Amino acid sequence: MPTSDDFDRHTPDRVVPLVAYLASHLCHFTGRVFAIEGSDVAIYGPAVIRVGDFGEETPICYVLTNIRKDMNDIYGTETE
């Protein structure tokens, strides 16, 4: 649903960076569930959700890599 300033958080062009990253050779994720709304991207893991913000100055691949590192620290293993 668009907000009062006409910014649609659900427009397809907000999802394109995530889809492009997941389809690229740079992506190291498998078997994960992602959520995206506006500039918020989240990775769902066992009993935890990690959220980060991306945009023109912070590409989504950097945000997801940092979230992945956080998840590795939490679970003590390499998450995929």
GICORMO-V425434 format. One record per residue. PHI is phi as a letter, one per 40 degrees, with the letter a starting at -180 (NA if undefined). PSI is psi in whole degrees, 0 to 359 (none if undefined). Layout:
BEGIN
phi->PHI psi->PSI
phi->PHI psi->PSI
END
This chain:
BEGIN
phi->NA psi->128
phi->c psi->147
phi->c psi->179
phi->c psi->336
phi->c psi->16
phi->g psi->21
phi->c psi->116
phi->c psi->108
phi->c psi->348
phi->b psi->9
phi->c psi->144
phi->d psi->330
phi->c psi->346
phi->c psi->336
phi->c psi->336
phi->d psi->315
phi->d psi->321
phi->c psi->314
phi->c psi->316
phi->c psi->318
phi->c psi->314
phi->c psi->331
phi->c psi->354
phi->c psi->166
phi->c psi->347
phi->c psi->340
phi->c psi->130
phi->b psi->13
phi->c psi->140
phi->a psi->146
phi->g psi->29
phi->b psi->156
phi->b psi->128
phi->b psi->150
phi->b psi->144
phi->a psi->135
phi->a psi->116
phi->g psi->234
phi->c psi->9
phi->c psi->129
phi->b psi->139
phi->b psi->148
phi->b psi->126
phi->c psi->132
phi->b psi->179
phi->d psi->113
phi->g psi->17
phi->a psi->146
phi->b psi->131
phi->b psi->131
phi->b psi->144
phi->a psi->161
phi->b psi->137
phi->b psi->167
phi->a psi->197
phi->c psi->324
phi->c psi->345
phi->b psi->95
phi->c psi->150
phi->c psi->328
phi->c psi->324
phi->c psi->319
phi->c psi->313
phi->c psi->324
phi->c psi->318
phi->c psi->320
phi->c psi->318
phi->c psi->318
phi->c psi->318
phi->c psi->317
phi->c psi->322
phi->c psi->319
phi->c psi->320
phi->c psi->313
phi->c psi->349
phi->g psi->11
phi->b psi->169
phi->c psi->115
phi->c psi->151
phi->b psi->none
END
